[in-house]
Amino acid sequence: MSILSSIGRLATEFSAARARFQTERAIRSLPIELQKDIGWPEAADTKTGARYAVGSWAGAK
């Protein structure tokens, strides 16, 4: 595996993680009632803190 393919894979994984984070942030900004309506899994407990640890965007494989 070349260095360029490794960098490309990491960039792709980072981009996907960033998109997930932005989506989660947008959903969490909605009122609790709407979160429950769309079936957001943690709608009842919004004070859980960060769900992803440092480095988890790399796809803990």
Order of alpha helices (4+ residues) and beta strands (2+ residues): alpha-alpha
